[in-house]
Amino acid sequence: MHVVPRFRAAAVVAAAALLMAGCTTGPGLAKTNSPRRTVQAGADTTTSAEPSTRSSAPVNRPVDPAFAAERLRLVNPCALIEKDLLQTVGTPSRYTSSSYTRCSNYMKDKGGKTLNVTVDIGYTLTSTELKNARNTIAGLKSSEQKLTSTCAITAVTQENPPQAVRVQVGVGSEGAEPCEPARKLLEGVVRKLRGNPQKYSPPKGSPVEVDPCAVVDKATLAPVVGASPRMLAFGLHQCSWSGQSAQMQIEFKTARIPRDGKFDTQSAEVDLGGPKGYQVLKDGPFPTCELVVVRTKDSSDAGEIVELSVGATKDKTLDRCQAVQAFAKGVIPSLPS
């Protein structure tokens, strides 16, 4: 099956799936969020779900050049589970995608029962998950997590920070054992990644190829998180910096673009000296101002955004929305236009 590698294609931008929440739900699988973690500045992350920063492996060096981040950012995940591969375990249905790096197919197994498949590339592992990767699949370290009706299998593609390609299979209450098809599919996915996987053809202005951790300079960060913040990459399109009881975060995402530009009912339009932004201040134990800037949009209102945020503890004196606007002004000029 040929999967058209355009962001507006149904395989990548499914109507009603690409909301700002970035999720899609199918029968038999829990909601498959495009993962986004925010760690409050000063929080203890030693035993959290955050990737380890203590690995002795070379930083940002994949176990195989085929899994380099700059290569994976352009890979269309739906093309990794094309019809030829899915037919080895059942009957494929339509493709849905909730992010640049995730694709699902809610299909049937060979007996006509539920078989829901999701693939993630650039999937961030915790240090514990990396440690538990004691199996081998397609020549890569691997781990399995099995529940009653689901099985998630990862193949480690980079150890520092830990990343993987992941396949999750969900079956119905009367479905077959889920790990066997998950293993078979993951082997096929890794094989395709090592070959010549189909890639996106980004529209003008798309940030999909940009390293989010490399696009922000120290001068932009210092006023909020200090001169030596802790940097944390998550996946292939999100990065955060923490320090001085505050945090700054940037993420590039696919999204359904609202006609009025408001991604939140409380959003307010702001002028960034060129592009418009839409910001909202969210209260709580870690008050945060979030700002969205639209980068691409097609005729069906599917597009891509940059989402920036600045948060800090309640006792910190900081104009969070003014800070996030300065953050955007320091980043947007460096992005593709």
C-alpha positions in Angstrom: 0.0 0.0 0.0 1.3 3.4 -0.9 0.9 5.9 2.0 1.0 9.5 0.7 3.6 11.3 2.8 1.9 14.7 3.2 0.8 16.2 6.5 -2.7 16.8 5.0 -3.1 13.1 4.0 -5.7 11.1 5.9 -2.9 8.7 7.0 -1.2 11.5 9.0 -3.9 14.1 9.7 -7.2 12.3 10.5 -10.3 14.4 10.9 -11.2 14.8 14.6 -8.0 13.1 15.6 -5.5 16.0 15.4 -7.0 18.2 18.1 -4.8 20.2 20.4 -5.0 17.4 22.9 -3.1 15.3 20.3 -4.9 12.0 20.8 -6.9 9.3 19.0 -8.9 6.6 20.5 -9.8 3.2 19.0 -11.8 0.2 20.1 -9.9 -2.1 22.5 -7.0 0.3 23.1 -6.7 3.0 25.8 -6.5 6.6 24.6 -3.2 6.8 22.7 -1.8 10.2 23.7 1.0 11.9 21.9 3.1 11.9 25.0 4.0 15.3 26.6 5.6 15.5 30.0 6.1 18.6 32.1 8.4 18.2 35.0 8.1 20.9 37.6 11.3 22.7 38.2 13.0 21.5 41.3 11.1 18.2 41.3 12.9 15.0 42.1 13.2 13.1 38.8 15.5 10.3 39.9 12.8 7.7 40.0 10.3 9.4 37.7 9.4 8.5 34.2 12.0 10.8 32.8 14.9 9.4 30.8 18.2 8.9 32.7 21.0 11.5 32.3 23.6 9.2 33.9 24.2 6.8 31.0 27.8 6.1 30.0 26.8 5.7 26.4 27.7 8.5 24.0 25.2 11.3 24.0 22.8 11.5 21.0 24.5 8.6 19.2 22.1 6.0 17.9 23.0 2.3 17.9 22.8 2.4 14.1 22.9 5.5 11.8 19.5 4.4 10.4 18.0 5.6 13.7 19.6 9.0 13.9 17.1 11.7 15.1 17.6 13.9 12.1 16.6 10.9 9.9 13.7 9.7 12.0 12.1 13.2 12.2 11.1 12.9 8.5 10.0 9.2 8.5 6.3 8.7 8.0 5.3 6.2 10.7 2.3 5.0 8.8 4.6 3.8 6.0 6.3 1.6 8.5 3.1 -0.5 9.0 2.0 -0.6 5.4 -0.6 -3.1 4.2 2.0 -5.7 3.2 3.3 -5.9 6.8 -0.1 -5.7 8.5 -1.5 -8.5 6.3 0.9 -10.9 7.9 -1.1 -10.7 11.1 -4.6 -9.9 9.9 -6.8 -7.5 7.8 -5.8 -3.8 7.9 -8.3 -1.0 8.2 -7.8 2.8 7.9 -4.7 4.6 9.3 -4.9 7.3 11.9 -2.2 9.5 13.3 -2.0 11.7 16.4 1.5 13.1 15.9 4.5 13.2 13.6 5.8 10.0 15.1 2.8 7.9 15.8 0.5 5.9 13.6 -2.3 3.4 14.4 -4.4 0.9 12.5 -7.5 -0.5 14.2 -7.8 -3.8 12.2 -8.9 -7.4 12.6 -6.7 -10.5 13.1 -6.9 -13.5 10.8 -9.9 -14.8 12.8 -11.8 -11.6 12.4 -11.2 -10.4 16.0 -10.0 -7.0 17.2 -6.3 -6.3 16.6 -5.3 -2.7 17.2 -1.8 -1.7 16.2 0.1 1.5 17.1 3.7 2.3 16.2 5.9 5.0 17.7 9.3 6.1 16.6 11.7 8.2 18.7 9.8 6.9 21.7 11.4 8.1 24.9 12.3 5.4 27.4 12.9 5.7 31.1 16.2 4.6 32.6 14.3 1.6 34.2 12.8 0.6 30.8 16.3 0.8 29.3 17.7 -1.4 32.1 14.9 -3.9 31.6 15.6 -4.3 27.8 17.1 -7.7 28.2 15.7 -9.4 25.1 16.7 -9.0 21.5 14.6 -8.3 18.5 15.8 -7.5 15.0 19.3 -7.3 16.5 18.3 -4.6 19.0 17.9 -4.6 22.8 14.2 -5.1 23.5 11.7 -5.2 26.3 8.0 -6.3 26.6 5.2 -5.0 28.7 2.1 -7.2 28.7 -1.3 -6.6 30.2 -4.3 -8.8 29.8 -5.3 -7.6 26.3 -2.3 -5.4 25.3 1.3 -5.9 24.6 3.9 -3.1 24.1 7.3 -4.0 22.8 10.2 -1.6 22.4 13.5 -2.0 20.4 16.2 0.4 21.7 17.6 2.7 19.0 19.6 5.0 21.3 20.8 4.7 24.8 21.7 8.3 25.9 19.1 9.7 26.1 17.2 6.4 25.8 14.9 6.1 22.7 13.2 3.3 21.0 10.8 2.2 18.2 7.7 0.8 19.9 4.8 -1.3 18.7 1.7 -1.8 20.8 -0.9 -4.3 20.0 -4.3 -4.4 21.7 -6.9 -7.3 21.3 -10.5 -7.5 22.4 -11.7 -9.6 25.3 -11.8 -12.7 23.1 -8.7 -11.8 21.2 -5.6 -13.9 20.8 -2.3 -13.5 22.6 -1.1 -9.9 21.7 2.7 -10.2 22.0 3.2 -12.6 19.1 1.9 -10.2 16.5 3.6 -7.3 18.2 7.0 -9.0 17.9 6.3 -9.9 14.2 5.3 -6.3 13.4 8.2 -4.7 15.3 10.7 -6.9 13.4 9.1 -5.6 10.2 9.1 -2.0 11.3 12.8 -2.1 12.2 13.6 -3.7 8.9 11.8 -0.9 7.1 13.6 1.7 9.2 17.0 0.2 8.2 16.0 0.4 4.6 14.6 3.3 2.7 11.4 4.3 4.6 8.9 6.6 3.0 9.4 10.2 4.2 7.2 13.2 4.7 7.3 16.0 2.1 7.1 19.0 4.4 5.1 22.0 3.3 6.8 25.4 3.4 7.2 26.6 7.0 7.1 23.1 8.5 9.2 22.7 11.7 9.2 18.9 11.5 12.9 18.6 10.7 14.0 21.0 13.4 15.8 19.8 16.5 13.8 21.5 19.3 16.8 21.4 21.7 19.1 23.1 19.3 16.9 26.0 18.1 16.9 27.8 21.5 20.0 29.8 22.5 21.3 30.5 26.0 20.4 34.2 25.9 16.7 33.3 25.4 16.8 30.8 28.3 18.9 32.7 30.9 16.3 35.3 32.1 13.9 32.5 33.2 15.9 29.4 34.0 19.4 30.8 34.5 22.7 30.3 32.7 23.0 26.5 33.3 19.5 24.9 33.1 18.9 21.2 33.0 17.9 20.3 29.4 15.6 17.4 28.8 14.6 16.1 25.3 11.4 14.1 25.0 10.8 12.3 21.8 12.0 13.9 18.6 10.0 17.2 18.7 9.9 18.4 22.3 12.6 19.9 24.6 12.5 21.6 28.0 14.9 23.5 30.3 14.6 23.7 34.1 16.3 25.9 36.7 15.7 28.5 39.3 12.2 27.0 40.2 11.1 27.6 36.6 10.7 25.7 33.3 10.6 26.5 29.6 9.4 24.1 27.0 9.0 23.9 23.2 7.2 21.4 21.1 6.5 21.0 17.4 3.1 19.3 16.7 0.5 18.4 14.2 -2.9 19.9 15.0 -6.4 20.7 13.8 -6.2 24.5 13.5 -9.4 26.3 14.9 -11.0 28.8 12.6 -10.7 31.5 15.2 -7.2 30.6 16.1 -8.1 29.8 19.7 -6.8 26.5 20.9 -8.2 27.1 24.3 -11.5 28.9 25.1 -9.5 31.3 27.3 -6.8 32.0 24.6 -5.9 35.6 23.9 -4.3 36.8 20.6 -0.8 38.4 21.0 1.4 40.2 18.5 4.8 38.7 18.2 6.2 41.3 15.8 5.0 39.4 12.7 3.3 36.1 13.4 0.3 36.0 15.7 0.4 33.9 18.8 -2.4 32.6 21.0 -1.7 32.4 24.7 -3.4 31.2 27.9 -2.3 31.4 31.5 -3.1 28.2 33.4 -3.1 28.5 37.2 -2.4 25.7 39.7 0.6 24.6 41.9 2.9 25.4 38.9 1.3 28.3 37.0 2.2 28.2 33.4 1.6 30.4 30.4 1.2 28.5 27.1 1.6 30.1 23.7 0.8 28.6 20.3 2.0 29.8 16.9 0.6 28.3 13.7 3.3 27.3 11.2 1.4 25.6 8.5 -2.3 25.1 7.6 -4.1 23.5 4.6 -7.5 23.9 3.2 -9.0 21.3 5.6 -7.6 23.2 8.6 -5.0 20.5 9.3 -1.6 22.0 10.1 1.4 22.3 12.3 2.1 24.4 15.4 4.8 25.5 17.7 3.7 25.2 21.3 5.8 27.1 23.9 5.4 27.4 27.6 6.9 29.1 30.7 6.0 27.9 34.1 7.3 28.5 37.6 6.4 27.7 41.2 3.7 29.9 42.7 6.2 31.8 45.0 8.4 32.9 42.0 8.0 36.4 40.9 7.7 36.1 37.1 5.4 37.4 34.4 5.0 34.1 32.7 3.1 35.3 29.7 5.6 38.1 29.0 8.4 35.6 29.4 6.8 33.1 26.9 6.3 35.9 24.4 10.0 36.7 24.6 10.7 33.0 24.3 8.7 32.9 21.1 10.3 36.0 19.7 13.7 34.4 20.3 12.8 31.1 18.5 10.4 31.8 15.7 12.9 33.7 13.4 15.1 30.6 13.5 12.4 28.3 12.2 11.8 27.5 8.5 9.6 30.1 6.8 
